[in-house]
């Protein structure tokens, strides 16, 4: 089973730049070696976070990652319950 690899912040910066230049998601994917669905997902995340190319000069990779992926995998209003072991009582 292939491992899930997150794109690097460098690739995300390139995605934003290429998208601003009018390059299609398919061509960006070919250029960067990333699936089109990943390109579309990351561009949607950037749009939601209010990020567009050119990015602010003081925007570090850590801050960019936080703004793009802070809520990844969490549903609003969802709390995980920890289920304990079911001990057999005899």
PDB file of N, CA, C and O in Angstrom:
ATOM      1  N   UNK A   1       0.847  -1.175   0.000  1.00  0.00           N
ATOM      2  CA  UNK A   1       0.000   0.000   0.000  1.00  0.00           C
ATOM      3  C   UNK A   1       0.887   1.230   0.000  1.00  0.00           C
ATOM      4  O   UNK A   1       1.798   1.332   0.821  1.00  0.00           O
ATOM      5  N   UNK A   2       0.638   2.166  -0.905  1.00  0.00           N
ATOM      6  CA  UNK A   2       1.480   3.370  -0.947  1.00  0.00           C
ATOM      7  C   UNK A   2       1.291   4.222   0.291  1.00  0.00           C
ATOM      8  O   UNK A   2       0.211   4.277   0.878  1.00  0.00           O
ATOM      9  N   UNK A   3       2.363   4.881   0.667  1.00  0.00           N
ATOM     10  CA  UNK A   3       2.278   5.766   1.833  1.00  0.00           C
ATOM     11  C   UNK A   3       1.739   7.112   1.401  1.00  0.00           C
ATOM     12  O   UNK A   3       1.959   7.553   0.273  1.00  0.00           O
ATOM     13  N   UNK A   4       1.033   7.757   2.309  1.00  0.00           N
ATOM     14  CA  UNK A   4       0.500   9.081   2.017  1.00  0.00           C
ATOM     15  C   UNK A   4       1.591  10.097   2.288  1.00  0.00           C
ATOM     16  O   UNK A   4       2.103  10.187   3.404  1.00  0.00           O
ATOM     17  N   UNK A   5       1.948  10.864   1.262  1.00  0.00           N
ATOM     18  CA  UNK A   5       2.986  11.871   1.405  1.00  0.00           C
ATOM     19  C   UNK A   5       2.360  13.245   1.270  1.00  0.00           C
ATOM     20  O   UNK A   5       1.655  13.523   0.300  1.00  0.00           O
ATOM     21  N   UNK A   6       2.614  14.086   2.227  1.00  0.00           N
ATOM     22  CA  UNK A   6       2.145  15.465   2.168  1.00  0.00           C
ATOM     23  C   UNK A   6       3.100  16.261   1.299  1.00  0.00           C
ATOM     24  O   UNK A   6       4.313  16.074   1.384  1.00  0.00           O
ATOM     25  N   UNK A   7       2.576  17.142   0.470  1.00  0.00           N
ATOM     26  CA  UNK A   7       3.471  17.971  -0.340  1.00  0.00           C
ATOM     27  C   UNK A   7       4.257  18.931   0.544  1.00  0.00           C
ATOM     28  O   UNK A   7       3.759  19.398   1.568  1.00  0.00           O
ATOM     29  N   UNK A   8       5.469  19.215   0.144  1.00  0.00           N
ATOM     30  CA  UNK A   8       6.295  20.142   0.916  1.00  0.00           C
ATOM     31  C   UNK A   8       5.772  21.565   0.730  1.00  0.00           C
ATOM     32  O   UNK A   8       5.035  21.849  -0.214  1.00  0.00           O
ATOM     33  N   UNK A   9       6.151  22.424   1.615  1.00  0.00           N
ATOM     34  CA  UNK A   9       5.724  23.815   1.520  1.00  0.00           C
ATOM     35  C   UNK A   9       6.305  24.463   0.261  1.00  0.00           C
ATOM     36  O   UNK A   9       5.700  25.374  -0.306  1.00  0.00           O
ATOM     37  N   UNK A  10       7.464  24.000  -0.171  1.00  0.00           N
ATOM     38  CA  UNK A  10       8.046  24.511  -1.412  1.00  0.00           C
ATOM     39  C   UNK A  10       7.128  24.192  -2.587  1.00  0.00           C
ATOM     40  O   UNK A  10       6.891  25.046  -3.442  1.00  0.00           O
ATOM     41  N   UNK A  11       6.610  22.962  -2.631  1.00  0.00           N
ATOM     42  CA  UNK A  11       5.701  22.576  -3.711  1.00  0.00           C
ATOM     43  C   UNK A  11       4.394  23.366  -3.622  1.00  0.00           C
ATOM     44  O   UNK A  11       3.829  23.747  -4.646  1.00  0.00           O
ATOM     45  N   UNK A  12       3.921  23.607  -2.419  1.00  0.00           N
ATOM     46  CA  UNK A  12       2.680  24.373  -2.265  1.00  0.00           C
ATOM     47  C   UNK A  12       2.888  25.810  -2.748  1.00  0.00           C
ATOM     48  O   UNK A  12       2.005  26.385  -3.384  1.00  0.00           O
ATOM     49  N   UNK A  13       4.034  26.380  -2.452  1.00  0.00           N
ATOM     50  CA  UNK A  13       4.339  27.721  -2.953  1.00  0.00           C
ATOM     51  C   UNK A  13       4.370  27.720  -4.484  1.00  0.00           C
ATOM     52  O   UNK A  13       3.865  28.645  -5.120  1.00  0.00           O
ATOM     53  N   UNK A  14       4.969  26.672  -5.073  1.00  0.00           N
ATOM     54  CA  UNK A  14       5.012  26.573  -6.534  1.00  0.00           C
ATOM     55  C   UNK A  14       3.612  26.389  -7.109  1.00  0.00           C
ATOM     56  O   UNK A  14       3.294  26.936  -8.165  1.00  0.00           O
ATOM     57  N   UNK A  15       2.765  25.608  -6.404  1.00  0.00           N
ATOM     58  CA  UNK A  15       1.378  25.423  -6.845  1.00  0.00           C
ATOM     59  C   UNK A  15       0.667  26.770  -6.924  1.00  0.00           C
ATOM     60  O   UNK A  15       0.000  27.072  -7.913  1.00  0.00           O
ATOM     61  N   UNK A  16       0.813  27.569  -5.884  1.00  0.00           N
ATOM     62  CA  UNK A  16       0.151  28.871  -5.842  1.00  0.00           C
ATOM     63  C   UNK A  16       0.658  29.785  -6.965  1.00  0.00           C
ATOM     64  O   UNK A  16      -0.124  30.488  -7.606  1.00  0.00           O
ATOM     65  N   UNK A  17       1.965  29.765  -7.190  1.00  0.00           N
ATOM     66  CA  UNK A  17       2.537  30.608  -8.232  1.00  0.00           C
ATOM     67  C   UNK A  17       2.053  30.180  -9.611  1.00  0.00           C
ATOM     68  O   UNK A  17       1.659  31.018 -10.421  1.00  0.00           O
ATOM     69  N   UNK A  18       2.082  28.874  -9.879  1.00  0.00           N
ATOM     70  CA  UNK A  18       1.650  28.377 -11.183  1.00  0.00           C
ATOM     71  C   UNK A  18       0.157  28.613 -11.407  1.00  0.00           C
ATOM     72  O   UNK A  18      -0.261  28.959 -12.512  1.00  0.00           O
ATOM     73  N   UNK A  19      -0.642  28.426 -10.359  1.00  0.00           N
ATOM     74  CA  UNK A  19      -2.088  28.655 -10.481  1.00  0.00           C
ATOM     75  C   UNK A  19      -2.363  30.123 -10.784  1.00  0.00           C
ATOM     76  O   UNK A  19      -3.242  30.428 -11.590  1.00  0.00           O
ATOM     77  N   UNK A  20      -1.631  31.033 -10.156  1.00  0.00           N
ATOM     78  CA  UNK A  20      -1.795  32.459 -10.424  1.00  0.00           C
ATOM     79  C   UNK A  20      -1.440  32.790 -11.866  1.00  0.00           C
ATOM     80  O   UNK A  20      -2.024  33.691 -12.469  1.00  0.00           O
ATOM     81  N   UNK A  21      -0.468  32.048 -12.418  1.00  0.00           N
ATOM     82  CA  UNK A  21      -0.050  32.269 -13.800  1.00  0.00           C
ATOM     83  C   UNK A  21      -1.003  31.634 -14.807  1.00  0.00           C
ATOM     84  O   UNK A  21      -0.774  31.721 -16.013  1.00  0.00           O
ATOM     85  N   UNK A  22      -2.077  30.992 -14.323  1.00  0.00           N
ATOM     86  CA  UNK A  22      -3.073  30.426 -15.211  1.00  0.00           C
ATOM     87  C   UNK A  22      -2.800  29.014 -15.671  1.00  0.00           C
ATOM     88  O   UNK A  22      -3.445  28.539 -16.606  1.00  0.00           O
ATOM     89  N   UNK A  23      -1.865  28.334 -15.044  1.00  0.00           N
ATOM     90  CA  UNK A  23      -1.543  26.960 -15.403  1.00  0.00           C
ATOM     91  C   UNK A  23      -2.630  26.039 -14.836  1.00  0.00           C
ATOM     92  O   UNK A  23      -3.069  26.225 -13.701  1.00  0.00           O
ATOM     93  N   UNK A  24      -3.059  25.060 -15.614  1.00  0.00           N
ATOM     94  CA  UNK A  24      -4.129  24.156 -15.172  1.00  0.00           C
ATOM     95  C   UNK A  24      -3.629  23.214 -14.078  1.00  0.00           C
ATOM     96  O   UNK A  24      -2.428  22.992 -13.928  1.00  0.00           O
ATOM     97  N   UNK A  25      -4.579  22.667 -13.321  1.00  0.00           N
ATOM     98  CA  UNK A  25      -4.243  21.726 -12.252  1.00  0.00           C
ATOM     99  C   UNK A  25      -3.540  20.497 -12.819  1.00  0.00           C
ATOM    100  O   UNK A  25      -2.640  19.941 -12.189  1.00  0.00           O
ATOM    101  N   UNK A  26      -3.955  20.080 -14.004  1.00  0.00           N
ATOM    102  CA  UNK A  26      -3.330  18.914 -14.643  1.00  0.00           C
ATOM    103  C   UNK A  26      -1.853  19.194 -14.939  1.00  0.00           C
ATOM    104  O   UNK A  26      -0.987  18.365 -14.659  1.00  0.00           O
ATOM    105  N   UNK A  27      -1.580  20.365 -15.505  1.00  0.00           N
ATOM    106  CA  UNK A  27      -0.198  20.712 -15.849  1.00  0.00           C
ATOM    107  C   UNK A  27       0.633  20.941 -14.584  1.00  0.00           C
ATOM    108  O   UNK A  27       1.803  20.562 -14.542  1.00  0.00           O
ATOM    109  N   UNK A  28       0.052  21.546 -13.569  1.00  0.00           N
ATOM    110  CA  UNK A  28       0.773  21.727 -12.292  1.00  0.00           C
ATOM    111  C   UNK A  28       1.127  20.361 -11.726  1.00  0.00           C
ATOM    112  O   UNK A  28       2.236  20.155 -11.233  1.00  0.00           O
ATOM    113  N   UNK A  29       0.187  19.434 -11.799  1.00  0.00           N
ATOM    114  CA  UNK A  29       0.444  18.082 -11.310  1.00  0.00           C
ATOM    115  C   UNK A  29       1.577  17.410 -12.049  1.00  0.00           C
ATOM    116  O   UNK A  29       2.427  16.767 -11.433  1.00  0.00           O
ATOM    117  N   UNK A  30       1.599  17.550 -13.357  1.00  0.00           N
ATOM    118  CA  UNK A  30       2.698  16.965 -14.139  1.00  0.00           C
ATOM    119  C   UNK A  30       4.034  17.598 -13.778  1.00  0.00           C
ATOM    120  O   UNK A  30       5.041  16.907 -13.625  1.00  0.00           O
ATOM    121  N   UNK A  31       4.029  18.912 -13.644  1.00  0.00           N
ATOM    122  CA  UNK A  31       5.260  19.638 -13.345  1.00  0.00           C
ATOM    123  C   UNK A  31       5.833  19.250 -11.986  1.00  0.00           C
ATOM    124  O   UNK A  31       7.037  19.038 -11.848  1.00  0.00           O
ATOM    125  N   UNK A  32       4.957  19.159 -10.982  1.00  0.00           N
ATOM    126  CA  UNK A  32       5.414  18.914  -9.610  1.00  0.00           C
ATOM    127  C   UNK A  32       5.376  17.450  -9.200  1.00  0.00           C
ATOM    128  O   UNK A  32       5.884  17.093  -8.137  1.00  0.00           O
ATOM    129  N   UNK A  33       4.779  16.594 -10.030  1.00  0.00           N
ATOM    130  CA  UNK A  33       4.688  15.183  -9.680  1.00  0.00           C
ATOM    131  C   UNK A  33       3.681  14.927  -8.573  1.00  0.00           C
ATOM    132  O   UNK A  33       3.898  14.082  -7.705  1.00  0.00           O
ATOM    133  N   UNK A  34       2.573  15.666  -8.613  1.00  0.00           N
ATOM    134  CA  UNK A  34       1.541  15.584  -7.580  1.00  0.00           C
ATOM    135  C   UNK A  34       0.202  15.329  -8.276  1.00  0.00           C
ATOM    136  O   UNK A  34      -0.021  15.809  -9.388  1.00  0.00           O
ATOM    137  N   UNK A  35      -0.679  14.584  -7.631  1.00  0.00           N
ATOM    138  CA  UNK A  35      -1.988  14.282  -8.202  1.00  0.00           C
ATOM    139  C   UNK A  35      -2.832  15.543  -8.342  1.00  0.00           C
ATOM    140  O   UNK A  35      -2.729  16.468  -7.537  1.00  0.00           O
ATOM    141  N   UNK A  36      -3.670  15.564  -9.383  1.00  0.00           N
ATOM    142  CA  UNK A  36      -4.558  16.717  -9.607  1.00  0.00           C
ATOM    143  C   UNK A  36      -5.459  16.974  -8.419  1.00  0.00           C
ATOM    144  O   UNK A  36      -5.714  18.124  -8.060  1.00  0.00           O
ATOM    145  N   UNK A  37      -5.944  15.896  -7.804  1.00  0.00           N
ATOM    146  CA  UNK A  37      -6.828  16.069  -6.647  1.00  0.00           C
ATOM    147  C   UNK A  37      -6.100  16.767  -5.505  1.00  0.00           C
ATOM    148  O   UNK A  37      -6.700  17.559  -4.778  1.00  0.00           O
ATOM    149  N   UNK A  38      -4.824  16.482  -5.345  1.00  0.00           N
ATOM    150  CA  UNK A  38      -4.026  17.144  -4.311  1.00  0.00           C
ATOM    151  C   UNK A  38      -3.848  18.617  -4.650  1.00  0.00           C
ATOM    152  O   UNK A  38      -3.911  19.477  -3.771  1.00  0.00           O
ATOM    153  N   UNK A  39      -3.626  18.901  -5.923  1.00  0.00           N
ATOM    154  CA  UNK A  39      -3.488  20.297  -6.364  1.00  0.00           C
ATOM    155  C   UNK A  39      -4.776  21.060  -6.057  1.00  0.00           C
ATOM    156  O   UNK A  39      -4.746  22.138  -5.463  1.00  0.00           O
ATOM    157  N   UNK A  40      -5.896  20.489  -6.468  1.00  0.00           N
ATOM    158  CA  UNK A  40      -7.186  21.157  -6.236  1.00  0.00           C
ATOM    159  C   UNK A  40      -7.455  21.333  -4.752  1.00  0.00           C
ATOM    160  O   UNK A  40      -7.935  22.385  -4.330  1.00  0.00           O
ATOM    161  N   UNK A  41      -7.150  20.308  -3.948  1.00  0.00           N
ATOM    162  CA  UNK A  41      -7.376  20.390  -2.507  1.00  0.00           C
ATOM    163  C   UNK A  41      -6.530  21.502  -1.889  1.00  0.00           C
ATOM    164  O   UNK A  41      -7.029  22.295  -1.090  1.00  0.00           O
ATOM    165  N   UNK A  42      -5.265  21.558  -2.253  1.00  0.00           N
ATOM    166  CA  UNK A  42      -4.384  22.580  -1.673  1.00  0.00           C
ATOM    167  C   UNK A  42      -4.743  23.983  -2.140  1.00  0.00           C
ATOM    168  O   UNK A  42      -4.638  24.934  -1.365  1.00  0.00           O
ATOM    169  N   UNK A  43      -5.163  24.128  -3.385  1.00  0.00           N
ATOM    170  CA  UNK A  43      -5.587  25.447  -3.854  1.00  0.00           C
ATOM    171  C   UNK A  43      -6.871  25.888  -3.160  1.00  0.00           C
ATOM    172  O   UNK A  43      -7.057  27.071  -2.877  1.00  0.00           O
ATOM    173  N   UNK A  44      -7.753  24.931  -2.888  1.00  0.00           N
ATOM    174  CA  UNK A  44      -8.978  25.252  -2.151  1.00  0.00           C
ATOM    175  C   UNK A  44      -8.648  25.660  -0.712  1.00  0.00           C
ATOM    176  O   UNK A  44      -9.221  26.614  -0.186  1.00  0.00           O
ATOM    177  N   UNK A  45      -7.719  24.932  -0.081  1.00  0.00           N
ATOM    178  CA  UNK A  45      -7.293  25.283   1.280  1.00  0.00           C
ATOM    179  C   UNK A  45      -6.699  26.692   1.308  1.00  0.00           C
ATOM    180  O   UNK A  45      -6.987  27.477   2.211  1.00  0.00           O
ATOM    181  N   UNK A  46      -5.872  27.002   0.316  1.00  0.00           N
ATOM    182  CA  UNK A  46      -5.239  28.328   0.257  1.00  0.00           C
ATOM    183  C   UNK A  46      -6.291  29.407   0.087  1.00  0.00           C
ATOM    184  O   UNK A  46      -6.219  30.457   0.725  1.00  0.00           O
ATOM    185  N   UNK A  47      -7.259  29.153  -0.761  1.00  0.00           N
ATOM    186  CA  UNK A  47      -8.333  30.126  -0.971  1.00  0.00           C
ATOM    187  C   UNK A  47      -9.127  30.349   0.304  1.00  0.00           C
ATOM    188  O   UNK A  47      -9.445  31.485   0.656  1.00  0.00           O
ATOM    189  N   UNK A  48      -9.450  29.257   1.000  1.00  0.00           N
ATOM    190  CA  UNK A  48     -10.190  29.347   2.254  1.00  0.00           C
ATOM    191  C   UNK A  48      -9.399  30.111   3.315  1.00  0.00           C
ATOM    192  O   UNK A  48      -9.969  30.862   4.108  1.00  0.00           O
ATOM    193  N   UNK A  49      -8.080  29.909   3.320  1.00  0.00           N
ATOM    194  CA  UNK A  49      -7.216  30.588   4.297  1.00  0.00           C
ATOM    195  C   UNK A  49      -6.896  32.021   3.886  1.00  0.00           C
ATOM    196  O   UNK A  49      -6.227  32.744   4.625  1.00  0.00           O
ATOM    197  N   UNK A  50      -7.367  32.433   2.716  1.00  0.00           N
ATOM    198  CA  UNK A  50      -7.104  33.792   2.249  1.00  0.00           C
ATOM    199  C   UNK A  50      -5.691  33.995   1.731  1.00  0.00           C
ATOM    200  O   UNK A  50      -5.169  35.110   1.756  1.00  0.00           O
ATOM    201  N   UNK A  51      -5.073  32.918   1.262  1.00  0.00           N
ATOM    202  CA  UNK A  51      -3.708  32.998   0.755  1.00  0.00           C
ATOM    203  C   UNK A  51      -3.725  33.055  -0.766  1.00  0.00           C
ATOM    204  O   UNK A  51      -4.456  32.306  -1.414  1.00  0.00           O
ATOM    205  N   UNK A  52      -2.932  33.931  -1.322  1.00  0.00           N
ATOM    206  CA  UNK A  52      -2.795  34.041  -2.765  1.00  0.00           C
ATOM    207  C   UNK A  52      -1.360  34.444  -3.076  1.00  0.00           C
ATOM    208  O   UNK A  52      -0.666  35.031  -2.245  1.00  0.00           O
ATOM    209  N   UNK A  53      -0.935  34.118  -4.283  1.00  0.00           N
ATOM    210  CA  UNK A  53       0.410  34.473  -4.710  1.00  0.00           C
ATOM    211  C   UNK A  53       0.428  35.919  -5.161  1.00  0.00           C
ATOM    212  O   UNK A  53      -0.500  36.330  -5.858  1.00  0.00           O
ATOM    213  N   UNK A  54       1.403  36.702  -4.816  1.00  0.00           N
ATOM    214  CA  UNK A  54       2.589  36.384  -4.032  1.00  0.00           C
ATOM    215  C   UNK A  54       2.283  36.383  -2.537  1.00  0.00           C
ATOM    216  O   UNK A  54       1.504  37.195  -2.038  1.00  0.00           O
ATOM    217  N   UNK A  55       2.912  35.457  -1.852  1.00  0.00           N
ATOM    218  CA  UNK A  55       2.740  35.360  -0.404  1.00  0.00           C
ATOM    219  C   UNK A  55       3.584  36.438   0.273  1.00  0.00           C
ATOM    220  O   UNK A  55       4.547  36.947  -0.301  1.00  0.00           O
ATOM    221  N   UNK A  56       3.208  36.766   1.482  1.00  0.00           N
ATOM    222  CA  UNK A  56       3.978  37.741   2.254  1.00  0.00           C
ATOM    223  C   UNK A  56       5.401  37.218   2.457  1.00  0.00           C
ATOM    224  O   UNK A  56       5.603  36.020   2.657  1.00  0.00           O
ATOM    225  N   UNK A  57       6.362  38.099   2.406  1.00  0.00           N
ATOM    226  CA  UNK A  57       7.763  37.711   2.529  1.00  0.00           C
ATOM    227  C   UNK A  57       8.118  37.109   3.873  1.00  0.00           C
ATOM    228  O   UNK A  57       9.047  36.309   3.972  1.00  0.00           O
ATOM    229  N   UNK A  58       7.380  37.490   4.912  1.00  0.00           N
ATOM    230  CA  UNK A  58       7.694  36.984   6.250  1.00  0.00           C
ATOM    231  C   UNK A  58       6.886  35.729   6.604  1.00  0.00           C
ATOM    232  O   UNK A  58       6.906  35.294   7.756  1.00  0.00           O
ATOM    233  N   UNK A  59       6.188  35.152   5.645  1.00  0.00           N
ATOM    234  CA  UNK A  59       5.382  33.955   5.885  1.00  0.00           C
ATOM    235  C   UNK A  59       6.289  32.731   5.835  1.00  0.00           C
ATOM    236  O   UNK A  59       6.691  32.294   4.756  1.00  0.00           O
ATOM    237  N   UNK A  60       6.607  32.180   6.998  1.00  0.00           N
ATOM    238  CA  UNK A  60       7.495  31.025   7.065  1.00  0.00           C
ATOM    239  C   UNK A  60       6.753  29.757   6.675  1.00  0.00           C
ATOM    240  O   UNK A  60       5.524  29.749   6.592  1.00  0.00           O
ATOM    241  N   UNK A  61       7.497  28.690   6.437  1.00  0.00           N
ATOM    242  CA  UNK A  61       6.887  27.411   6.100  1.00  0.00           C
ATOM    243  C   UNK A  61       5.993  26.902   7.219  1.00  0.00           C
ATOM    244  O   UNK A  61       4.929  26.340   6.960  1.00  0.00           O
ATOM    245  N   UNK A  62       6.418  27.094   8.455  1.00  0.00           N
ATOM    246  CA  UNK A  62       5.627  26.630   9.598  1.00  0.00           C
ATOM    247  C   UNK A  62       4.288  27.361   9.673  1.00  0.00           C
ATOM    248  O   UNK A  62       3.256  26.741   9.925  1.00  0.00           O
ATOM    249  N   UNK A  63       4.301  28.661   9.457  1.00  0.00           N
ATOM    250  CA  UNK A  63       3.069  29.453   9.495  1.00  0.00           C
ATOM    251  C   UNK A  63       2.173  29.083   8.322  1.00  0.00           C
ATOM    252  O   UNK A  63       0.957  28.973   8.482  1.00  0.00           O
ATOM    253  N   UNK A  64       2.759  28.891   7.148  1.00  0.00           N
ATOM    254  CA  UNK A  64       1.995  28.486   5.975  1.00  0.00           C
ATOM    255  C   UNK A  64       1.324  27.138   6.211  1.00  0.00           C
ATOM    256  O   UNK A  64       0.142  26.964   5.913  1.00  0.00           O
ATOM    257  N   UNK A  65       2.070  26.203   6.738  1.00  0.00           N
ATOM    258  CA  UNK A  65       1.506  24.880   7.036  1.00  0.00           C
ATOM    259  C   UNK A  65       0.377  24.981   8.057  1.00  0.00           C
ATOM    260  O   UNK A  65      -0.658  24.332   7.901  1.00  0.00           O
ATOM    261  N   UNK A  66       0.564  25.772   9.078  1.00  0.00           N
ATOM    262  CA  UNK A  66      -0.465  25.957  10.105  1.00  0.00           C
ATOM    263  C   UNK A  66      -1.735  26.537   9.498  1.00  0.00           C
ATOM    264  O   UNK A  66      -2.835  26.083   9.814  1.00  0.00           O
ATOM    265  N   UNK A  67      -1.596  27.525   8.639  1.00  0.00           N
ATOM    266  CA  UNK A  67      -2.778  28.162   8.041  1.00  0.00           C
ATOM    267  C   UNK A  67      -3.498  27.241   7.077  1.00  0.00           C
ATOM    268  O   UNK A  67      -4.721  27.305   6.957  1.00  0.00           O
ATOM    269  N   UNK A  68      -2.755  26.380   6.385  1.00  0.00           N
ATOM    270  CA  UNK A  68      -3.377  25.480   5.418  1.00  0.00           C
ATOM    271  C   UNK A  68      -3.951  24.218   6.049  1.00  0.00           C
ATOM    272  O   UNK A  68      -5.020  23.759   5.644  1.00  0.00           O
ATOM    273  N   UNK A  69      -3.262  23.654   7.027  1.00  0.00           N
ATOM    274  CA  UNK A  69      -3.628  22.339   7.538  1.00  0.00           C
ATOM    275  C   UNK A  69      -4.009  22.319   9.012  1.00  0.00           C
ATOM    276  O   UNK A  69      -4.008  21.253   9.627  1.00  0.00           O
ATOM    277  N   UNK A  70      -4.333  23.460   9.592  1.00  0.00           N
ATOM    278  CA  UNK A  70      -4.637  23.515  11.026  1.00  0.00           C
ATOM    279  C   UNK A  70      -5.828  22.629  11.394  1.00  0.00           C
ATOM    280  O   UNK A  70      -5.816  21.985  12.443  1.00  0.00           O
ATOM    281  N   UNK A  71      -6.837  22.591  10.557  1.00  0.00           N
ATOM    282  CA  UNK A  71      -8.053  21.863  10.894  1.00  0.00           C
ATOM    283  C   UNK A  71      -8.247  20.624  10.032  1.00  0.00           C
ATOM    284  O   UNK A  71      -9.364  20.117   9.921  1.00  0.00           O
ATOM    285  N   UNK A  72      -7.194  20.140   9.431  1.00  0.00           N
ATOM    286  CA  UNK A  72      -7.313  18.967   8.561  1.00  0.00           C
ATOM    287  C   UNK A  72      -7.754  17.747   9.366  1.00  0.00           C
ATOM    288  O   UNK A  72      -7.158  17.416  10.391  1.00  0.00           O
ATOM    289  N   UNK A  73      -8.783  17.100   8.898  1.00  0.00           N
ATOM    290  CA  UNK A  73      -9.236  15.869   9.523  1.00  0.00           C
ATOM    291  C   UNK A  73     -10.186  16.050  10.684  1.00  0.00           C
ATOM    292  O   UNK A  73     -10.665  15.059  11.235  1.00  0.00           O
ATOM    293  N   UNK A  74     -10.476  17.274  11.076  1.00  0.00           N
ATOM    294  CA  UNK A  74     -11.384  17.497  12.192  1.00  0.00           C
ATOM    295  C   UNK A  74     -12.707  18.035  11.681  1.00  0.00           C
ATOM    296  O   UNK A  74     -12.747  18.983  10.897  1.00  0.00           O
ATOM    297  N   UNK A  75     -13.770  17.428  12.126  1.00  0.00           N
ATOM    298  CA  UNK A  75     -15.086  17.941  11.766  1.00  0.00           C
ATOM    299  C   UNK A  75     -15.546  18.893  12.854  1.00  0.00           C
ATOM    300  O   UNK A  75     -15.276  18.690  14.038  1.00  0.00           O
ATOM    301  N   UNK A  76     -16.230  19.909  12.441  1.00  0.00           N
ATOM    302  CA  UNK A  76     -16.726  20.894  13.391  1.00  0.00           C
ATOM    303  C   UNK A  76     -17.753  20.250  14.319  1.00  0.00           C
ATOM    304  O   UNK A  76     -18.653  19.547  13.859  1.00  0.00           O
ATOM    305  N   UNK A  77     -17.620  20.486  15.605  1.00  0.00           N
ATOM    306  CA  UNK A  77     -18.555  19.950  16.584  1.00  0.00           C
ATOM    307  C   UNK A  77     -18.356  18.480  16.890  1.00  0.00           C
ATOM    308  O   UNK A  77     -19.193  17.867  17.553  1.00  0.00           O
ATOM    309  N   UNK A  78     -17.266  17.909  16.420  1.00  0.00           N
ATOM    310  CA  UNK A  78     -17.022  16.484  16.615  1.00  0.00           C
ATOM    311  C   UNK A  78     -16.020  16.296  17.740  1.00  0.00           C
ATOM    312  O   UNK A  78     -14.945  16.896  17.743  1.00  0.00           O
ATOM    313  N   UNK A  79     -16.390  15.452  18.694  1.00  0.00           N
ATOM    314  CA  UNK A  79     -15.458  15.124  19.767  1.00  0.00           C
ATOM    315  C   UNK A  79     -15.248  13.629  19.770  1.00  0.00           C
ATOM    316  O   UNK A  79     -16.189  12.849  19.626  1.00  0.00           O
ATOM    317  N   UNK A  80     -14.022  13.252  19.932  1.00  0.00           N
ATOM    318  CA  UNK A  80     -13.719  11.824  19.979  1.00  0.00           C
ATOM    319  C   UNK A  80     -13.956  11.302  21.386  1.00  0.00           C
ATOM    320  O   UNK A  80     -13.584  11.922  22.383  1.00  0.00           O
ATOM    321  N   UNK A  81     -14.575  10.165  21.424  1.00  0.00           N
ATOM    322  CA  UNK A  81     -14.754   9.521  22.719  1.00  0.00           C
ATOM    323  C   UNK A  81     -13.755   8.399  22.824  1.00  0.00           C
ATOM    324  O   UNK A  81     -13.564   7.624  21.887  1.00  0.00           O
ATOM    325  N   UNK A  82     -13.143   8.325  23.935  1.00  0.00           N
ATOM    326  CA  UNK A  82     -12.192   7.244  24.161  1.00  0.00           C
ATOM    327  C   UNK A  82     -12.958   6.049  24.699  1.00  0.00           C
ATOM    328  O   UNK A  82     -13.576   6.105  25.763  1.00  0.00           O
ATOM    329  N   UNK A  83     -12.902   4.998  23.955  1.00  0.00           N
ATOM    330  CA  UNK A  83     -13.597   3.787  24.368  1.00  0.00           C
ATOM    331  C   UNK A  83     -12.613   2.910  25.113  1.00  0.00           C
ATOM    332  O   UNK A  83     -11.547   2.563  24.605  1.00  0.00           O
ATOM    333  N   UNK A  84     -12.994   2.564  26.322  1.00  0.00           N
ATOM    334  CA  UNK A  84     -12.132   1.740  27.149  1.00  0.00           C
ATOM    335  C   UNK A  84     -12.255   0.273  26.791  1.00  0.00           C
ATOM    336  O   UNK A  84     -13.126  -0.113  26.012  1.00  0.00           O
ATOM    337  N   UNK A  85     -11.398  -0.529  27.350  1.00  0.00           N
ATOM    338  CA  UNK A  85     -11.446  -1.964  27.071  1.00  0.00           C
ATOM    339  C   UNK A  85     -12.697  -2.598  27.688  1.00  0.00           C
ATOM    340  O   UNK A  85     -13.211  -2.124  28.701  1.00  0.00           O
ATOM    341  N   UNK A  86     -13.160  -3.641  27.082  1.00  0.00           N
ATOM    342  CA  UNK A  86     -14.305  -4.385  27.611  1.00  0.00           C
ATOM    343  C   UNK A  86     -13.764  -5.580  28.387  1.00  0.00           C
ATOM    344  O   UNK A  86     -13.425  -6.616  27.817  1.00  0.00           O
ATOM    345  N   UNK A  87     -13.696  -5.409  29.669  1.00  0.00           N
ATOM    346  CA  UNK A  87     -13.173  -6.464  30.500  1.00  0.00           C
ATOM    347  C   UNK A  87     -14.227  -7.532  30.712  1.00  0.00           C
ATOM    348  O   UNK A  87     -15.400  -7.240  30.944  1.00  0.00           O
ATOM    349  N   UNK A  88     -13.801  -8.724  30.630  1.00  0.00           N
ATOM    350  CA  UNK A  88     -14.715  -9.833  30.844  1.00  0.00           C
ATOM    351  C   UNK A  88     -14.859 -10.051  32.345  1.00  0.00           C
ATOM    352  O   UNK A  88     -13.875 -10.216  33.066  1.00  0.00           O
ATOM    353  N   UNK A  89     -16.087 -10.046  32.787  1.00  0.00           N
ATOM    354  CA  UNK A  89     -16.366 -10.216  34.214  1.00  0.00           C
ATOM    355  C   UNK A  89     -16.785 -11.671  34.414  1.00  0.00           C
ATOM    356  O   UNK A  89     -17.689 -12.166  33.741  1.00  0.00           O
ATOM    357  N   UNK A  90     -16.120 -12.343  35.341  1.00  0.00           N
ATOM    358  CA  UNK A  90     -16.501 -13.736  35.582  1.00  0.00           C
ATOM    359  C   UNK A  90     -16.818 -13.986  37.032  1.00  0.00           C
ATOM    360  O   UNK A  90     -17.157 -15.109  37.406  1.00  0.00           O
TER     361      UNK A  90
END
